[in-house]
Amino acid sequence: MSVHAYDFTADLHNSGSKNADVGNDAWMVVDLATGDVAFLNGAAQRNLSVDEADDMAALLNRVAASRPPARKG
């Protein structure tokens, strides 16, 4: 069974792009199973504010928890 979990971390590749004012850094949501940037409806969840990244990780975790686990084989 494969269960996805998501968290957020600093997006070092996009740091300061959209959120450069007020010294905010860019954040991204990652899939903890793969370490890859999370996607929602085809859009990479990166270059977010810390609040946006926190909210998106929470949303993706709620969606993942509501889905039945994928079967292997």
Backbone as JSON, one array per atom type, in Angstrom:
{
  "sequence": "MSVHAYDFTADLHNSGSKNADVGNDAWMVVDLATGDVAFLNGAAQRNLSVDEADDMAALLNRVAASRPPARKG",
  "N": [[0.84, -1.18, 0.0], [0.5, 2.19, -0.8], [0.92, 5.24, 0.64], [0.64, 8.65, 0.47], [2.35, 11.42, 1.86], [2.67, 14.82, 2.74], [4.73, 17.73, 3.05], [6.16, 20.97, 3.8], [8.88, 23.01, 2.66], [11.76, 25.19, 2.51], [12.18, 26.76, -0.61], [14.84, 26.69, -2.23], [15.71, 27.16, -4.8], [14.04, 29.05, -5.87], [14.12, 31.14, -4.16], [13.2, 34.24, -2.9], [11.98, 35.2, -5.24], [9.03, 35.7, -5.92], [8.32, 36.52, -3.42], [10.06, 38.44, -2.46], [9.89, 40.92, -1.25], [9.75, 42.3, 2.03], [11.5, 40.48, 3.03], [10.75, 37.8, 2.85], [11.05, 34.32, 2.13], [10.85, 31.95, -0.59], [8.72, 29.1, -0.66], [8.06, 25.55, -0.89], [5.95, 22.69, -1.55], [6.45, 19.34, -0.75], [6.42, 15.89, -1.73], [6.68, 13.5, 0.58], [7.26, 10.82, 0.24], [8.66, 10.6, -2.14], [10.3, 12.81, -2.34], [9.99, 14.69, -4.24], [8.75, 17.74, -5.76], [5.43, 18.62, -4.97], [2.44, 18.3, -6.92], [-0.54, 19.88, -7.98], [-3.37, 19.53, -9.77], [-1.75, 19.6, -12.06], [-0.05, 21.72, -11.59], [2.98, 22.78, -10.26], [3.71, 22.93, -6.84], [5.26, 25.29, -5.77], [7.35, 28.15, -5.02], [5.84, 29.56, -3.15], [4.29, 31.45, -0.47], [5.1, 31.1, 3.03], [2.76, 30.63, 4.49], [0.95, 29.89, 2.45], [2.21, 27.53, 1.55], [2.12, 25.92, 3.86], [-0.67, 25.68, 4.2], [-1.31, 24.4, 1.75], [0.1, 21.96, 1.96], [-1.27, 20.85, 4.12], [-3.83, 20.59, 2.99], [-3.31, 18.78, 0.84], [-2.52, 16.56, 2.36], [-4.93, 15.97, 3.68], [-6.53, 15.25, 1.48], [-5.06, 13.03, 0.53], [-5.36, 11.3, 2.7], [-8.03, 10.71, 2.55], [-8.33, 9.13, 0.36], [-8.52, 5.77, -0.88], [-5.9, 3.43, -0.18], [-3.39, 2.74, -2.65], [-3.27, -0.26, -4.5], [-0.84, -2.83, -4.7], [0.47, -4.79, -7.35]],
  "CA": [[0.0, 0.0, 0.0], [1.26, 3.42, -0.92], [0.24, 6.4, 1.19], [1.44, 9.86, 0.29], [2.33, 12.45, 2.9], [3.25, 16.05, 2.2], [5.21, 18.74, 3.97], [6.71, 22.1, 3.06], [10.26, 23.34, 2.95], [12.24, 26.35, 1.76], [12.44, 26.52, -2.04], [16.11, 27.38, -2.4], [15.9, 27.53, -6.21], [13.19, 30.2, -6.18], [14.13, 32.03, -3.0], [13.16, 35.67, -3.13], [11.4, 35.63, -6.51], [7.73, 36.35, -5.76], [8.16, 36.98, -2.05], [11.3, 39.13, -2.08], [9.63, 42.02, -0.34], [9.65, 42.01, 3.44], [12.46, 39.44, 3.37], [10.18, 36.45, 2.83], [11.63, 33.37, 1.19], [9.89, 31.1, -1.3], [8.52, 27.78, -0.07], [7.45, 24.57, -1.78], [5.37, 21.5, -0.94], [7.11, 18.14, -1.27], [5.88, 14.56, -1.46], [7.7, 12.9, 1.44], [7.61, 9.48, -0.25], [9.58, 10.68, -3.28], [11.16, 13.98, -2.23], [9.71, 15.57, -5.37], [7.78, 18.81, -5.58], [4.06, 18.16, -5.14], [1.66, 18.92, -7.98], [-1.99, 19.91, -7.83], [-3.96, 19.84, -11.08], [-0.68, 19.86, -13.01], [0.76, 22.89, -11.2], [3.97, 22.54, -9.2], [3.44, 23.72, -5.64], [6.51, 25.93, -5.36], [7.34, 29.61, -5.05], [4.71, 29.94, -2.31], [4.59, 32.02, 0.84], [5.1, 30.05, 4.05], [1.37, 30.33, 4.82], [0.39, 29.14, 1.33], [2.81, 26.19, 1.54], [1.57, 25.21, 5.01], [-2.06, 25.36, 3.87], [-1.36, 23.43, 0.65], [0.53, 20.67, 2.49], [-2.38, 20.34, 4.93], [-4.88, 20.19, 2.05], [-2.9, 17.56, 0.15], [-2.56, 15.47, 3.34], [-6.35, 15.6, 3.88], [-6.97, 14.54, 0.28], [-4.39, 11.73, 0.5], [-5.93, 10.45, 3.75], [-9.4, 10.33, 2.19], [-8.29, 8.19, -0.77], [-8.12, 4.42, -0.5], [-4.51, 3.16, -0.55], [-3.17, 2.07, -3.94], [-2.92, -1.68, -4.37], [0.31, -3.31, -5.49], [0.3, -6.05, -8.01]],
  "C": [[0.88, 1.24, 0.0], [0.43, 4.6, -0.41], [1.16, 7.59, 1.03], [1.26, 10.78, 1.49], [3.09, 13.64, 2.35], [3.68, 16.97, 3.32], [5.75, 19.9, 3.14], [8.11, 22.41, 3.55], [10.65, 24.57, 2.14], [12.56, 25.93, 0.33], [13.69, 27.3, -2.4], [16.35, 27.83, -3.84], [15.1, 28.76, -6.61], [13.18, 31.23, -5.07], [14.15, 33.49, -3.42], [12.48, 36.11, -4.41], [10.08, 36.37, -6.32], [7.63, 37.04, -4.4], [9.37, 37.76, -1.56], [11.05, 40.29, -1.14], [9.46, 41.51, 1.08], [10.55, 40.82, 3.84], [11.91, 38.03, 3.41], [10.89, 35.59, 1.8], [10.5, 32.62, 0.49], [9.87, 29.73, -0.65], [7.89, 26.87, -1.1], [6.9, 23.41, -0.96], [6.03, 20.3, -1.58], [6.34, 16.89, -0.87], [6.96, 13.84, -0.67], [8.11, 11.5, 0.99], [8.68, 9.53, -1.34], [10.61, 11.8, -3.15], [10.95, 14.98, -3.36], [8.74, 16.67, -4.98], [6.39, 18.25, -5.82], [3.38, 18.95, -6.26], [0.18, 18.85, -7.62], [-2.57, 20.38, -9.14], [-2.89, 20.27, -12.09], [0.22, 21.03, -12.67], [1.69, 22.52, -10.05], [3.7, 23.48, -8.03], [4.75, 24.27, -5.07], [6.39, 27.43, -5.56], [6.13, 30.15, -4.3], [5.18, 30.7, -1.09], [4.55, 30.88, 1.86], [3.67, 29.67, 4.42], [0.7, 29.52, 3.71], [0.91, 27.7, 1.31], [2.26, 25.34, 2.68], [0.14, 24.77, 4.73], [-2.16, 24.3, 2.78], [-0.93, 22.04, 1.12], [-0.6, 20.03, 3.31], [-3.51, 19.84, 4.03], [-4.52, 18.87, 1.36], [-2.89, 16.36, 1.09], [-3.99, 15.02, 3.62], [-6.87, 14.81, 2.69], [-6.36, 13.14, 0.24], [-4.99, 10.78, 1.53], [-7.33, 9.97, 3.39], [-9.46, 9.33, 1.04], [-7.94, 6.8, -0.27], [-6.67, 4.18, -0.95], [-4.42, 2.43, -1.89], [-2.76, 0.63, -3.68], [-1.7, -1.98, -5.22], [-0.08, -4.63, -6.15], [-0.82, -6.06, -8.91]]
}
